[in-house]
Amino acid sequence: MYGWIWRHLPGSVWVRALISLVLVLAVVYVLFQYIFPWAEPLLPFNDVTVDNQ
């Protein structure tokens, strides 16, 4: 998959590397801004089963 993306990016190696970096940053941004907040209520991280006694 990564080879396919790399081959389809335009430009020289440096331009491809810069575009790849921008794509990675865009994916991380979308994950943190939209996907993780949407999924957070569905995850069991706040379901504590130990009582304080």
C-alpha positions as CSV (number, residue, x, y, z in Angstrom):
1,M,0.0,0.0,0.0
2,Y,2.7,2.5,0.9
3,G,4.6,1.7,-2.2
4,W,1.5,2.3,-4.3
5,I,1.0,5.7,-2.6
6,W,4.7,6.6,-3.1
7,R,4.6,5.7,-6.8
8,H,1.5,7.8,-7.4
9,L,2.8,11.0,-5.7
10,P,4.1,13.6,-8.1
11,G,7.6,15.2,-8.1
12,S,11.1,14.3,-6.9
13,V,12.0,12.4,-3.8
14,W,12.0,15.5,-1.6
15,V,8.6,16.6,-2.9
16,R,7.2,13.1,-2.3
17,A,8.6,13.1,1.2
18,L,7.0,16.5,1.9
19,I,3.7,15.4,0.5
20,S,3.9,12.2,2.5
21,L,4.6,14.2,5.7
22,V,1.6,16.4,5.0
23,L,-0.6,13.4,4.4
24,V,0.4,11.8,7.7
25,L,-0.2,15.0,9.6
26,A,-3.6,15.3,8.0
27,V,-4.5,11.8,9.0
28,V,-3.3,12.4,12.6
29,Y,-5.3,15.7,12.7
30,V,-8.5,14.0,11.5
31,L,-8.0,11.1,14.0
32,F,-7.6,13.5,17.0
33,Q,-10.3,16.0,16.0
34,Y,-13.1,13.7,14.8
35,I,-12.5,10.0,15.2
36,F,-11.1,9.7,18.7
37,P,-13.7,12.1,20.3
38,W,-16.5,10.1,18.6
39,A,-15.1,6.7,19.8
40,E,-14.2,7.8,23.3
41,P,-17.7,7.2,24.8
42,L,-17.8,3.8,23.3
43,L,-14.5,2.7,25.0
44,P,-14.6,1.1,28.5
45,F,-11.8,3.2,30.0
46,N,-14.0,4.8,32.7
47,D,-15.7,1.6,33.7
48,V,-14.0,1.0,37.1
49,T,-14.8,-2.3,38.7
50,V,-12.9,-1.8,42.0
51,D,-14.7,-0.2,44.9
52,N,-13.0,2.0,47.5
53,Q,-13.7,0.4,50.9
